[in-house]
Amino acid sequence: MIDIDALTVTFGGVTPIDRLSLTLDGQIVGLIGPNGAGKTTLLNVLSGLVRPSAGTVRLFGKDIGALAAGQRLGWGVTRAFQTPQVADDLTASENIQVALDSLQVPRAEAATRLAETLERVGLAGHARRLGAHLDGFDLRMTEIGRCLVTGPKLIMLDEPAAGLAAAERTRLIDLLRGLSRAGTRILIIDHDIDLIAGLCDQVAVLDFGHLVASGDTDTVLADPKVRAAYLGEFEDDDAEARAA
């Protein structure tokens, strides 16, 4: 699905991603690591918001380096942000419709897609509610709906479970599992390790822009290097050495 080769991103004197090489081919892939690990920067590169300083990225076999963000949307790559980008003065329906307008989908098809998407994300009853009046969960569902309505190959989600109540978290998980069963690939950043463990079939761990580990979820999350970088846990020998 995603092949990254020697990817480097530099902002002034800061290098959030440093010669990263990685292949992600799971149906639902988790991207984890401590704050500042380069996770969101990588999503920004994949979605076309940031141009890398060096290296290549291929999605579904295609080199996407020359594609602008809008072109990637048309090619089936969508992304939701950690803070939902929902316009206060547009309804939930209109916020989702924006994606269809950008793709110039014919009116009849757009109406069908919009109705199906609103139902799928649980917003059919709130379709006419302004963004300013949506609660936190419905804002998140509106943004995810804007991704879904395009019929994507890949959806990238940045901290989608942040701040959700238990019932809302369950609804999110059910939605993502349903999308996965329908064939949509999902790349998800989240600090909720239980969510990642229960949802993802592959996990990659970054730390300071470098790859710590990648592979099937159970194996990666049991790796001592991962537990040290992500959970702050160390093996007994390492802990004793630090104490000494």
N, C-alpha and C positions, 0 to 999 in steps of 0.2 A: 504493500500500500504506500508506505513512505520510505524512501531511501535517501539518507543524508550522508554526504561525503565531505569531510574536512571543512565543515561549515564554521565560519568565523563571523562574529558581529562585533563591531567596535564603535563606541560612542565617545569621541574625544580620547581620553586616556583610559577609558573603561572598556573591558572586553567581557560582556556577559555570556558570550558563547565562544569557546576557544577550540577550533579544529575538531569539532564534534562529528563523529561518524556513527551512524545508527540506522538500523532497519526496523521498522515497526509494521507488523503484518497481522496483528490480532483483529478480531471483530470489534472489541471494546478495549482500547489501550489506555492505561493509566500513565500519567507523567507526573512524577513526584520528586520531592527534594525540598530542602530548607528554603526559606526566603532568600532571594538573591541568587538562586541556583541557575537562572536562565530560562525557566519554564515558560513564562509569559512572553519573553522575547522570542522564543522558538515559535510559539503560536503566531506572533506578529509576523515572523518571516514566512510561515506557511500560508498565512492569509493575505500576504502582499502588502502589509502595512510598513514593514521594515525591509530594506534591501541589505543583504549580507555583504560583508567586506570581501569575503572569499568563500569558495566552496560551492557545491551544487545541491539542489533538492529536486527529487523526482517524486511525483505523486501518480500512482497507478501507471508507472512506466514513462510518464511525460516529464521532461525538464520544464519546471514552471518558473525558472528564473526571470524570464522576459515578460511574464504575464502580470498585468496590473491587478489590483484587488478586485475590480469589477469584472475583469475577464475570468478570474478564478471562480467567482460566484457563478458565472455562466457555464463554467466547466464542472460545476458540482461541488465546490469547496466552500463551506460556510462556517461562520464562527460567531459564538455568543461571548460577551464580555463578562468579567467578574461583577462589574456594576452595570446592570441592564441599560442599554442605550434606547430608551423608550421616550418618544416625544410627549410631553405633558398635554399639548393642545390637540393631539390626535387620539381617536378612539383606539381600543385594542385592535379592532378590525383594520383600521386605517394604518396603524403601525406595521401590521403584517403585510398589508397590501403593497406597501412601499417596495418590498423585495420583488413582487411580481411586476410592478411598474418598471423597475430597473431592468428587468429581463424582457420587457415588452411582450408579455404573454397575452394572447388573444382574450378578449373580454369574457366570452362564455367559459373558456377553460379556466381563466383566472377566478371567476365566481365559484366554480366547482372546487377548485383547489383551496380557496379561502375558506369555504364552508367546512370542508373536510378537516382542514388544519385547526380551525377554531374548536371543532368537536374533539379532535384528538388531544389537544392540550388543555381541554377543560374550560375553554373560554366562550363557548357558544352562548352562555347566559350573560356574559359580560362584554359582548362584542361591541356594544355602543358606549361603553364606559370610557371616559377620557383617561389617558395615561396618568394624569395628575391624581386620579381617584382610585387607581388600582393599588392593591396591597403588594407587599414585597414578593409574595409567591406568584401572583398573577403578572407582575412585571417580568419576572423571570420566565414564566410560561409564554408571555408575549414575545420576548426576544427569541426563545427557542422556536416558537411558532414561525417567526420570520425566517429562521433557518429552514424549517421543515417544508414550508410552502414552496420552496424552490426545487424540491425533489432532489436533495443532495446525495452525492456519493459519500461525502465525509462531513461530519459535524464536529467542530472543535469547541469544547466547553471549558471555560475558565472559572473554577470554583462554583459550580452550579448549586451545590448543596449548602453553601455558606449561609448561616442564619436561618435555615429552615427548621420548622417544627417537625416532630417525628412523623406525623401523618403526611406532611408535605414532602418530606424526604422519601417516604414510601411511594408516593405518587410519582415523584421524579424517577425513582428507580424503575418502577413499572413501565413508565414511558420509554426510558432508554432501552430497557430489555426488549420492548415491543419493536422499537426501531431497529435494533440489532437483528432480531429474528426476521425482519422484513428486508434485510440486506444492507442497511445503512451502516457504514463504518463510523465509529465514535472515538475521538481522542479527548481525554478528560484530565484536567488538572484539578486536584482536590487535596486538601490537607486531612480529610476524613479517611483515615487509614482503613476503617471498617468498610466504608463505602467502596474504596478501591479494591479491597480484598474480596468483597462479595460480588462485585460487578464486572471486574476486568479479567480478561484471559491472558493479557500480556501487560507488563509494567516496565517502564524505563525510569531510572533514577539519575537525576543530575545533581551536581554540586559544583558551584563556582564555574558553571559553563562546561564542565567535563562530565563524561559518562561514568557513573559509578557501577551500574549493573543494568542488564536488560535480559528479559526472558519471560518464562511463564510465571504467573503471579505468585504462587506458593513458594517457588524456589527463590525468587528475587527477594520477597519480603522476609525470608528466613536467613538471608545472607548477612553475616556479621558486619560487613562493610556498609550495607544499607542501613542496618539498625543504628550504626554509629553516626552516619551522615544525616539520616532522616529523623531518627528517634532519640539521638543523643545517648545511645547505649553502647557500652564497650565490653569486650570480652574480659574475663577476670584478670588475665595476665596483663592486659593493657591498663586496666584500672589500677592494679597494684604498682605498675611502673610509673603511672602518673602520680600516685600517692607518694612514692619514694622520691 
